[in-house]
Structure formats: C-alpha cells, structure tokens
Amino acid sequence: MFGNRLEDAVRSVPGASAIIIMGFDGIPVDSYGEPKEVEIETAGMEFSVVMREVRKTAEQLEAGSAEEVLLRTDRLAAVLRVVSEQYFVALTLDKGGSIGKARYVLRTLAPALRSELF
C-alpha cells in the first residue's frame, strides 16, 4: 500500500533498517525493511504502548500534542513520529545511523502518509 514511500524513506537515511506505520491500537498498517536487530512488527507493537503513554503524559502536563519520540539504546535507535490521531510511523536505525536525517524524513513523510490514510 505505502511500499514505495516506505522504501524511499529507509533508503534515504544512512543506517536505517526498517520502517513501519502503526495504529496507536498496536495494529500494523504497512512496513518495509530487513530485520536486523529488531523485528519491526514486534517493535511496532511495543512502540504503540510507548506512544500511548507519551500522548497521555503530554496531555496530563498540558504540554500540547506529542509529535515525536526518539529511543536510543547502545545498539540501535528508533524515531517515532505521529501521523494522525490514530497512526504513527517508526523508523529504526543502526547505532551510527543518521538520527537527524531520520527526523527530517519522517517530518516530511507524515503529511503524505496522513493524506493516503484518509
């Protein structure tokens, strides 16, 4: 469904390995990539839990709507970007991957995904 857009996103970010569009309910919409350290659909389900909690916390703090979350570990990174009230997109990278480029790509990709989802 979103194959070309997702593939282009992964290929344009140095160190990126996979991308997934997820519902906040934990149901995957579409994904692309070669699993390296993390299986993207399993990670996506766990990311949905994180994103729900981040949204809830932002609301409780009256900080506005959550837009982006960055997760870094000693082996990988993931950038998660809200697409709409129901969906988010997550891009996983190797430890040395370009987080700045990943953030930019997801920020520019989100409106296109939103228009295709609705």
C-alpha positions as CSV (number, residue, x, y, z in Angstrom):
1,M,0.0,0.0,0.0
2,F,2.7,2.5,1.0
3,G,5.6,0.4,-0.2
4,N,7.4,2.9,-2.4
5,R,7.2,5.7,0.1
6,L,8.5,3.5,2.9
7,E,11.3,2.0,0.9
8,D,12.4,5.5,-0.2
9,A,12.4,6.6,3.4
10,V,14.6,3.7,4.5
11,R,17.0,4.1,1.6
12,S,17.4,7.9,2.1
13,V,18.5,7.6,5.7
14,P,22.1,6.3,6.4
15,G,21.9,3.4,8.8
16,A,18.2,2.9,8.6
17,S,17.0,-0.7,8.6
18,A,13.2,-0.7,8.7
19,I,10.1,1.5,8.9
20,I,6.5,0.8,10.0
21,I,3.2,2.6,10.0
22,M,1.3,1.6,13.2
23,G,-2.0,2.3,14.7
24,F,-1.9,3.5,18.3
25,D,-4.0,0.4,18.9
26,G,-0.9,-1.8,18.1
27,I,-2.1,-2.9,14.7
28,P,0.4,-2.6,11.8
29,V,-0.7,-0.9,8.6
30,D,2.4,-1.4,6.4
31,S,6.1,-1.8,6.8
32,Y,9.3,-2.1,4.9
33,G,12.8,-3.3,5.7
34,E,15.2,-6.0,6.5
35,P,15.1,-7.0,10.2
36,K,18.5,-6.7,11.7
37,E,18.5,-6.5,15.4
38,V,14.8,-5.9,15.8
39,E,11.7,-7.4,14.1
40,I,9.8,-4.3,13.1
41,E,6.3,-5.6,13.6
42,T,7.1,-6.8,17.2
43,A,8.9,-3.5,17.9
44,G,6.0,-1.6,16.4
45,M,3.6,-3.2,18.8
46,E,5.8,-2.2,21.7
47,F,6.2,1.3,20.3
48,S,2.4,1.7,20.3
49,V,2.5,1.3,24.1
50,V,5.2,3.9,24.4
51,M,3.4,6.3,22.1
52,R,0.1,6.0,24.0
53,E,1.9,6.7,27.3
54,V,3.8,9.7,25.8
55,R,0.5,11.1,24.5
56,K,-1.2,10.6,27.8
57,T,1.7,12.3,29.7
58,A,1.8,15.3,27.4
59,E,-1.9,15.8,27.9
60,Q,-1.7,15.5,31.7
61,L,1.1,18.0,31.7
62,E,-0.9,20.3,29.4
63,A,2.2,20.4,27.2
64,G,0.3,20.1,23.9
65,S,0.2,17.2,21.5
66,A,3.1,14.8,21.3
67,E,4.8,14.8,17.9
68,E,7.9,12.8,18.1
69,V,9.8,10.3,20.3
70,L,13.4,9.3,20.0
71,L,14.5,6.0,21.5
72,R,18.3,5.3,21.7
73,T,19.9,2.2,23.1
74,D,23.5,1.0,23.0
75,R,22.7,-1.0,19.8
76,L,20.1,1.0,17.9
77,A,17.8,4.0,17.6
78,A,14.2,4.5,16.7
79,V,12.5,7.7,15.7
80,L,8.7,7.7,16.1
81,R,6.5,10.4,14.5
82,V,2.8,11.0,15.0
83,V,1.0,10.9,11.6
84,S,-2.6,11.4,12.9
85,E,-4.8,10.8,16.0
86,Q,-4.9,7.1,15.0
87,Y,-1.4,6.4,13.5
88,F,2.3,6.9,13.9
89,V,5.4,5.9,11.9
90,A,8.6,4.4,13.3
91,L,12.0,4.2,11.7
92,T,14.7,2.0,13.1
93,L,18.4,2.7,12.7
94,D,21.8,1.1,13.5
95,K,23.6,2.7,16.4
96,G,25.6,5.0,14.0
97,G,22.6,5.9,11.8
98,S,21.7,9.5,11.0
99,I,19.1,10.4,13.5
100,G,18.9,14.0,12.2
101,K,18.1,12.7,8.7
102,A,15.6,10.2,10.1
103,R,13.8,13.0,11.9
104,Y,13.7,15.2,8.8
105,V,12.5,12.3,6.5
106,L,9.7,11.4,8.9
107,R,8.6,15.0,9.4
108,T,8.3,15.4,5.6
109,L,6.7,11.9,5.1
110,A,4.0,12.2,7.8
111,P,1.7,14.6,5.8
112,A,1.8,12.4,2.7
113,L,1.0,9.3,4.8
114,R,-1.8,11.2,6.6
115,S,-3.4,12.1,3.2
116,E,-3.2,8.5,2.0
117,L,-4.6,7.0,5.2
118,F,-7.7,9.1,5.0
